[in-house]
Amino acid sequence: MMKKRNWTSYIVVLAGAVVLNSPMQVLADSTNELEKRQNELSQERSNLNQRIESKNSEMESIGMEQQNAATQLESLLKSIEETDRKLKEQQSQVDDENAKIEKLQKDIADLKEKIQNRQEVLKDRARAIQKNGNAQSYLNILLESQDFSDLIERVNVVSVLVNADQNIIKQQKDDQELLDQKETASQKKLTELKLLASKIEVSKNNLESQKAEKNDLILALAEKENKTASEKTLLEKQQGSLSAEEKQVAANIQSAKAEEARKQQEAAAKAEEARRAATVASASEKAKGGGTESTGSTSAASSAGSSQATSPAANKPSGNGGMFIKPAAGILTSGFSDRINPVTGQHESHKGQDIAAGGTVTVSAAADGTVVFAGYGAPGSGYGGYGYVVKIDHGNGYQTLYGHMRAGSLNVVAGQRVMQGQAIGIMGSTGQSTGQHLHFEIHQNGVPVDPAPYL
């Protein structure tokens, strides 16, 4: 009987401990999840710091490139200024040469006129000789002399005529050679001037092209600097959001630990109460002479049954049965309908619900299932425009999709088994999104259906 009474006491104490330890385990699991998330946030913050530092280095490098480009542009501008000065000097020389060429052209015109006049004289002489019997006329003049004195005179006249013709011919020849020389010199000078002008234009064009190139480089660097600065600002905003979430998680951990301590104290008090109750029961059994084993066992079984009946898992809706929970806190901003896409402005069929809320909002699995995809929806992946997205298969032809989640917030991977209500990420605004929200879809046999009747 003594042995039975001791077992009865143990059963009472053990039943109380089982009931009390159940919420303690839940608290411990919650604290562990929060601490895990805290570690993840710490790693994310470290990654963000590295990326921000990388952007700082990139901006510093861009600054050096801008400085080099500005120096090179300044040098080019000086070269262009020097080239313009040379062009002005050479243009002055060209003007002088053009003036000389104009005078030369006038001299050539005068010379051509003289040659033409002499040519006419020679033609007249030739016609006279032809008319009078060609060169025999000079001999006839001599033979017609009356005496020696007349002959001498006639000889002098013929000599003068012959010398005059020879002088005209020589002058004609000399002037023609001079004309050829001047025309050759003029053409040569013109060719040199044209070649010089061509070289100057090429040099100037090269400098202007280099100037345009440097201007484009400076504009591109400025655009790159603005883009990098924007990316850095975005990272700093993410860093701020991350810090806020870290503070919230730390506060939650502190609260959870405080609640755990309170539960432990409560559990200890209840355990002490159970122990005292067991002592009283044992004393009562002694007084009655036993027979309470059945009652003690019934009480323990009743307590265990009560604990099982109030377990949260017993009332959790089953994902495989087509029942889903709302995946995130927030208000419904867009339902399953046709609408104008706020990003593209195009008419489209909105295949799910948009749930919006501010701050750090956890996104949870709507039902038990297996993760099909978890990552960034790149173009061509089948998830383009969804940003960071998770898709879960729940069996019986049902799948759910969660889009636009925060970068770096995904807690699951493809192939992982998840439970209903398990955190899979944080609401964000990645992909084609105009503000923080969760895009939630339910698919039945591959076809999107309205989530409203299922929630």
Phi, psi and omega per residue, in radians:
M1 nan -0.628 -3.140
M2 -1.128 -0.695 -3.125
K3 -1.136 -0.742 3.138
K4 -1.112 -0.720 -3.136
R5 -1.098 -0.686 3.126
N6 -1.109 -0.724 3.116
W7 -1.110 -0.656 3.117
T8 -1.080 -0.738 3.124
S9 -1.102 -0.752 -3.136
Y10 -1.097 -0.697 -3.127
I11 -1.122 -0.739 -3.140
V12 -1.089 -0.818 -3.128
V13 -1.130 -0.759 -3.104
L14 -1.124 -0.728 3.131
A15 -1.086 -0.728 3.106
G16 -1.109 -0.685 -3.122
A17 -1.151 -0.699 -3.139
V18 -1.092 -0.795 -3.125
V19 -1.109 -0.710 -3.070
L20 -1.330 -0.548 -3.084
N21 -1.331 -0.368 -3.100
S22 -1.042 -0.932 3.090
P23 -1.134 -0.488 3.096
M24 -1.104 -0.719 3.137
Q25 -1.143 -0.683 3.093
V26 -1.067 -0.779 3.106
L27 -1.084 -0.726 3.139
A28 -1.103 -0.759 3.119
D29 -1.084 -0.733 3.129
S30 -1.097 -0.749 3.117
T31 -1.107 -0.724 3.119
N32 -1.081 -0.737 3.117
E33 -1.095 -0.744 3.125
L34 -1.116 -0.742 3.121
E35 -1.154 -0.634 3.073
K36 -1.090 -0.788 3.121
R37 -1.120 -0.633 3.104
Q38 -1.071 -0.752 3.100
N39 -1.112 -0.718 3.120
E40 -1.104 -0.733 3.119
L41 -1.116 -0.661 3.105
S42 -1.096 -0.716 3.122
Q43 -1.177 -0.718 3.114
E44 -1.092 -0.732 3.115
R45 -1.085 -0.723 3.105
S46 -1.077 -0.746 3.117
N47 -1.117 -0.733 3.121
L48 -1.097 -0.725 3.113
N49 -1.057 -0.714 3.121
Q50 -1.130 -0.727 -3.140
R51 -1.176 -0.675 3.097
I52 -1.140 -0.725 3.099
E53 -1.095 -0.671 3.086
S54 -1.093 -0.715 3.105
K55 -1.147 -0.641 3.086
N56 -1.087 -0.764 3.115
S57 -1.123 -0.699 3.134
E58 -1.111 -0.731 3.122
M59 -1.171 -0.637 3.087
E60 -1.114 -0.739 3.104
S61 -1.111 -0.728 3.115
I62 -1.099 -0.686 3.109
G63 -1.055 -0.726 3.110
M64 -1.149 -0.716 3.093
E65 -1.081 -0.718 3.121
Q66 -1.105 -0.719 3.138
Q67 -1.117 -0.761 3.117
N68 -1.109 -0.754 -3.139
A69 -1.112 -0.706 3.124
A70 -1.128 -0.703 3.105
T71 -1.102 -0.789 3.133
Q72 -1.123 -0.685 3.119
L73 -1.123 -0.727 3.114
E74 -1.065 -0.732 3.111
S75 -1.105 -0.716 3.122
L76 -1.124 -0.708 3.127
L77 -1.093 -0.672 3.074
K78 -1.137 -0.728 3.113
S79 -1.108 -0.715 3.122
I80 -1.126 -0.701 3.108
E81 -1.089 -0.754 3.121
E82 -1.140 -0.695 3.123
T83 -1.139 -0.712 3.084
D84 -1.061 -0.682 3.113
R85 -1.105 -0.790 3.116
K86 -1.105 -0.667 3.129
L87 -1.075 -0.706 3.120
K88 -1.119 -0.747 3.114
E89 -1.096 -0.800 -3.121
Q90 -1.178 -0.563 3.094
Q91 -1.147 -0.643 3.080
S92 -1.100 -0.746 3.094
Q93 -1.104 -0.712 3.116
V94 -1.076 -0.731 3.111
D95 -1.068 -0.731 3.107
D96 -1.081 -0.779 -3.127
E97 -1.150 -0.640 3.104
N98 -1.119 -0.662 3.096
A99 -1.121 -0.739 3.101
K100 -1.098 -0.704 -3.132
I101 -1.149 -0.670 3.099
E102 -1.073 -0.754 3.103
K103 -1.129 -0.716 3.126
L104 -1.090 -0.700 3.122
Q105 -1.120 -0.647 3.092
K106 -1.152 -0.750 3.102
D107 -1.076 -0.706 3.131
I108 -1.116 -0.688 3.129
A109 -1.126 -0.751 3.102
D110 -1.089 -0.756 -3.120
L111 -1.122 -0.703 3.103
K112 -1.090 -0.650 3.116
E113 -1.130 -0.768 3.107
K114 -1.053 -0.782 3.139
I115 -1.080 -0.707 3.137
Q116 -1.123 -0.699 3.129
N117 -1.137 -0.785 3.115
R118 -1.096 -0.643 3.137
Q119 -1.071 -0.671 3.107
E120 -1.148 -0.719 3.102
V121 -1.047 -0.816 3.141
L122 -1.096 -0.649 3.096
K123 -1.125 -0.706 3.114
D124 -1.095 -0.755 3.116
R125 -1.085 -0.726 -3.109
A126 -1.128 -0.710 3.124
R127 -1.126 -0.670 3.127
A128 -1.126 -0.751 3.138
I129 -1.120 -0.751 -3.133
Q130 -1.102 -0.708 -3.127
K131 -1.176 -0.637 -3.081
N132 -1.640 0.068 3.085
G133 1.802 0.621 3.116
N134 0.893 -2.484 -2.984
A135 -1.180 -0.308 3.132
Q136 -1.115 -0.340 -3.113
S137 -1.089 -0.668 3.103
Y138 -1.083 -0.637 3.126
L139 -1.243 -0.669 3.115
N140 -1.104 -0.633 3.104
I141 -1.051 -0.728 -3.138
L142 -1.189 -0.734 -3.079
L143 -1.210 -0.395 -3.126
E144 -1.466 0.049 -3.140
S145 -1.148 2.516 -3.079
Q146 -1.487 -0.562 3.139
D147 -2.648 -3.059 -3.077
F148 -1.155 -0.677 3.133
S149 -1.123 -0.725 3.102
D150 -1.121 -0.611 3.116
L151 -1.109 -0.772 3.140
I152 -1.042 -0.766 -3.124
E153 -1.096 -0.763 -3.132
R154 -1.117 -0.670 3.095
V155 -1.065 -0.769 3.130
N156 -1.076 -0.720 3.131
V157 -1.111 -0.787 3.134
V158 -1.094 -0.734 -3.140
S159 -1.064 -0.749 3.136
V160 -1.097 -0.773 -3.139
L161 -1.082 -0.786 -3.133
V162 -1.120 -0.786 3.126
N163 -1.088 -0.667 3.134
A164 -1.117 -0.752 3.116
D165 -1.099 -0.744 -3.135
Q166 -1.131 -0.694 3.115
N167 -1.117 -0.726 3.115
I168 -1.075 -0.768 -3.131
I169 -1.111 -0.742 3.138
K170 -1.122 -0.803 3.110
Q171 -1.053 -0.692 3.113
Q172 -1.071 -0.751 -3.141
K173 -1.166 -0.796 -3.120
D174 -1.104 -0.773 -3.137
D175 -1.136 -0.619 3.124
Q176 -1.162 -0.700 3.091
E177 -1.137 -0.735 3.113
L178 -1.089 -0.710 3.110
L179 -1.067 -0.771 3.134
D180 -1.104 -0.720 -3.137
Q181 -1.097 -0.807 -3.119
K182 -1.148 -0.698 3.114
E183 -1.141 -0.689 3.108
T184 -1.127 -0.776 3.133
A185 -1.102 -0.694 3.140
S186 -1.119 -0.787 3.140
Q187 -1.137 -0.674 3.134
K188 -1.127 -0.746 -3.123
K189 -1.160 -0.717 3.110
L190 -1.086 -0.723 3.121
T191 -1.102 -0.749 3.127
E192 -1.096 -0.741 3.141
L193 -1.122 -0.726 3.122
K194 -1.125 -0.724 3.114
L195 -1.121 -0.728 3.130
L196 -1.118 -0.779 3.112
A197 -1.067 -0.690 3.137
S198 -1.122 -0.763 3.128
K199 -1.113 -0.711 -3.141
I200 -1.126 -0.746 3.137
E201 -1.119 -0.695 3.100
V202 -1.087 -0.786 3.140
S203 -1.091 -0.769 -3.140
K204 -1.132 -0.737 3.137
N205 -1.086 -0.709 3.115
N206 -1.086 -0.759 3.139
L207 -1.144 -0.729 3.118
E208 -1.137 -0.652 3.103
S209 -1.134 -0.758 3.104
Q210 -1.110 -0.635 3.096
K211 -1.107 -0.790 3.116
A212 -1.088 -0.694 3.120
E213 -1.080 -0.781 -3.138
K214 -1.166 -0.635 3.085
N215 -1.105 -0.749 3.098
D216 -1.092 -0.723 3.128
L217 -1.086 -0.746 -3.136
I218 -1.125 -0.714 3.094
L219 -1.122 -0.749 3.134
A220 -1.112 -0.704 3.119
L221 -1.156 -0.668 3.105
A222 -1.121 -0.739 3.105
E223 -1.123 -0.731 3.122
K224 -1.113 -0.692 3.121
E225 -1.104 -0.776 3.128
N226 -1.086 -0.741 3.140
K227 -1.110 -0.804 -3.139
T228 -1.107 -0.703 3.108
A229 -1.108 -0.698 3.104
S230 -1.118 -0.746 3.120
E231 -1.101 -0.700 3.114
K232 -1.121 -0.753 3.114
T233 -1.054 -0.738 3.112
L234 -1.085 -0.744 3.119
L235 -1.118 -0.672 3.131
E236 -1.180 -0.610 3.060
K237 -1.137 -0.749 3.087
Q238 -1.078 -0.659 3.119
Q239 -1.106 -0.717 3.104
G240 -1.120 -0.759 3.103
S241 -1.096 -0.695 -3.133
L242 -1.137 -0.723 3.129
S243 -1.111 -0.691 3.108
A244 -1.112 -0.724 3.131
E245 -1.171 -0.683 3.111
E246 -1.039 -0.767 3.126
K247 -1.092 -0.717 -3.133
Q248 -1.154 -0.751 3.121
V249 -1.109 -0.740 3.123
A250 -1.066 -0.721 3.109
A251 -1.138 -0.694 3.120
N252 -1.126 -0.708 3.104
I253 -1.081 -0.768 3.140
Q254 -1.081 -0.746 3.122
S255 -1.138 -0.722 -3.135
A256 -1.122 -0.724 3.132
K257 -1.173 -0.670 3.087
A258 -1.108 -0.730 3.110
E259 -1.139 -0.659 3.117
E260 -1.120 -0.737 3.120
A261 -1.118 -0.712 3.124
R262 -1.126 -0.716 3.115
K263 -1.123 -0.675 3.122
Q264 -1.096 -0.752 3.101
Q265 -1.105 -0.735 3.124
E266 -1.113 -0.723 3.138
A267 -1.126 -0.715 3.132
A268 -1.110 -0.715 3.131
A269 -1.136 -0.734 3.130
K270 -1.204 -0.629 3.095
A271 -1.113 -0.709 3.103
E272 -1.127 -0.688 3.112
E273 -1.121 -0.720 3.116
A274 -1.125 -0.700 3.129
R275 -1.089 -0.740 3.132
R276 -1.137 -0.692 3.117
A277 -1.095 -0.667 3.115
A278 -1.140 -0.678 3.124
T279 -1.120 -0.748 3.116
V280 -1.102 -0.726 -3.141
A281 -1.113 -0.689 -3.135
S282 -1.139 -0.724 3.137
A283 -1.153 -0.657 3.122
S284 -1.130 -0.666 3.130
E285 -1.144 -0.684 3.102
K286 -1.044 -0.762 -3.096
A287 -1.168 -0.636 -3.103
K288 -1.536 -0.250 3.117
G289 1.500 0.467 3.046
G290 1.671 -2.902 3.097
G291 1.519 0.224 -3.133
T292 -1.868 0.137 -3.101
E293 -1.044 -0.743 -3.092
S294 -1.116 -0.714 -3.137
T295 -1.111 -0.748 3.136
G296 -1.090 -0.759 -3.118
S297 -1.144 -0.683 3.137
T298 -1.112 -0.701 3.133
S299 -1.110 -0.757 -3.141
A300 -1.102 -0.775 -3.127
A301 -1.124 -0.684 3.133
S302 -1.098 -0.723 3.133
S303 -1.128 -0.763 -3.138
A304 -1.100 -0.733 -3.139
G305 -1.127 -0.671 3.115
S306 -1.103 -0.725 3.123
S307 -1.086 -0.724 -3.112
Q308 -1.186 -0.639 -3.086
A309 -1.202 -0.508 -3.086
T310 -1.707 0.096 -3.137
S311 -1.123 2.360 3.138
P312 -1.042 -0.561 -3.096
A313 -1.116 -0.498 -3.082
A314 -1.218 -0.494 -3.106
N315 -1.766 0.042 -3.095
K316 -1.266 2.261 -3.138
P317 -1.170 2.537 -3.097
S318 -1.515 2.276 3.089
G319 -1.182 -0.600 -3.094
N320 -1.237 -0.308 -3.140
G321 -1.549 0.102 3.117
G322 1.552 0.084 3.113
M323 -1.748 2.277 -3.084
F324 -2.228 2.658 3.040
I325 -1.728 2.782 3.093
K326 -1.128 2.205 -2.990
P327 -1.326 -0.264 -3.121
A328 -2.769 2.657 3.074
A329 -1.290 2.589 3.112
G330 2.514 -3.117 -3.130
I331 -1.821 2.634 3.120
L332 -1.385 2.013 -3.112
T333 -1.800 -0.314 3.118
S334 -2.741 2.275 -3.100
G335 -1.750 -2.948 -3.132
F336 -1.388 1.759 -3.045
S337 -2.938 3.058 2.989
D338 -1.436 2.489 -3.093
R339 -2.812 3.062 3.021
I340 -1.635 2.149 3.127
N341 -1.085 2.120 -3.080
P342 -1.174 -0.298 -3.135
V343 -1.620 -0.891 -3.068
T344 -1.555 -0.372 -3.084
G345 1.341 0.124 -3.130
Q346 -1.648 2.604 3.071
H347 -1.266 2.362 -3.084
E348 -2.642 2.944 3.037
S349 -1.691 2.021 -3.140
H350 -1.419 1.973 -2.927
K351 -1.565 0.233 -3.134
G352 -2.840 -2.729 3.111
Q353 -2.007 2.549 3.000
D354 -1.877 2.132 3.129
I355 -1.998 2.100 -3.030
A356 -2.021 2.538 3.067
A357 -2.860 2.715 3.109
G358 -1.652 2.927 3.106
G359 1.392 -2.797 3.127
T360 -1.624 1.926 -3.064
V361 -2.067 2.120 -3.137
T362 -1.301 2.402 3.041
V363 -1.823 2.226 -3.057
S364 -2.044 2.711 3.074
A365 -1.142 2.292 -3.096
A366 -1.276 -0.335 3.120
A367 -2.864 2.938 3.075
D368 -1.059 2.565 3.090
G369 3.037 -2.978 -3.140
T370 -2.080 2.300 -3.111
V371 -1.204 2.212 3.115
V372 -1.614 -0.725 -3.123
F373 -2.567 2.451 3.056
A374 -2.598 1.904 -3.129
G375 2.954 -2.850 -3.131
Y376 -1.561 2.295 -3.126
G377 -1.412 1.458 3.134
A378 -1.295 2.699 3.093
P379 -0.978 2.342 3.140
G380 1.565 -0.106 -3.106
S381 -1.508 -0.174 -3.031
G382 1.639 -0.167 3.138
Y383 -2.178 0.387 -3.117
G384 -1.054 2.355 -3.140
G385 1.617 -0.278 -3.119
Y386 -1.459 -0.134 -3.081
G387 1.166 -2.394 3.081
Y388 -1.403 2.113 -2.933
V389 -2.385 2.605 3.057
V390 -2.241 2.418 3.060
K391 -2.205 2.335 -3.066
I392 -2.181 2.362 3.068
D393 -1.715 2.172 -3.083
H394 -1.845 0.067 -3.109
G395 1.420 2.993 3.140
N396 0.959 0.481 3.084
G397 1.470 0.060 -3.087
Y398 -1.772 2.388 3.040
Q399 -2.436 2.628 3.070
T400 -2.184 2.646 -3.123
L401 -2.280 2.422 -3.085
Y402 -2.239 1.948 -3.021
G403 -1.995 2.885 3.055
H404 1.190 0.432 -3.130
M405 -1.248 2.826 -3.053
R406 -1.133 2.457 3.105
A407 -1.064 2.316 3.112
G408 1.387 0.106 -3.058
S409 -1.744 -0.082 -3.054
L410 -1.178 2.271 -3.105
N411 -1.814 0.001 -3.057
V412 -2.242 2.883 3.105
V413 -2.303 2.819 3.132
A414 -1.048 2.374 -3.134
G415 1.632 -0.187 -3.097
Q416 -1.393 2.462 3.070
R417 -1.525 2.287 -3.133
V418 -2.160 2.713 3.114
M419 -1.843 2.714 3.109
Q420 -1.025 2.282 -3.131
G421 1.538 -0.080 -3.130
Q422 -1.276 2.366 -3.131
A423 -1.167 2.250 3.122
I424 -2.038 -0.218 3.130
G425 3.045 -2.914 -3.122
I426 -2.223 2.413 3.130
M427 -0.998 2.403 -3.114
G428 -2.557 -2.691 -3.114
S429 -2.565 0.705 -3.129
T430 -1.514 2.846 -3.120
G431 1.331 -2.634 3.121
Q432 -1.411 1.568 -3.057
S433 -2.559 2.499 3.123
T434 -1.826 -0.024 -3.130
G435 -3.120 2.906 -3.074
Q436 -1.130 2.193 3.064
H437 -2.960 2.948 3.042
L438 -1.950 2.211 3.001
H439 -1.659 2.065 -3.024
F440 -2.081 2.236 3.125
E441 -2.193 2.591 2.960
I442 -2.099 2.223 3.107
H443 -1.935 2.381 3.045
Q444 -2.084 1.992 -3.093
N445 0.960 0.714 3.071
G446 1.462 -0.037 -3.108
V447 -1.919 2.209 3.102
P448 -1.097 2.352 3.103
V449 -2.206 2.819 -3.139
D450 -1.141 2.111 -3.114
P451 -1.200 -0.394 -3.003
A452 -0.900 -0.842 -3.108
P453 -1.173 -0.281 -3.052
Y454 -1.644 -0.200 -3.058
L455 -1.722 nan nan
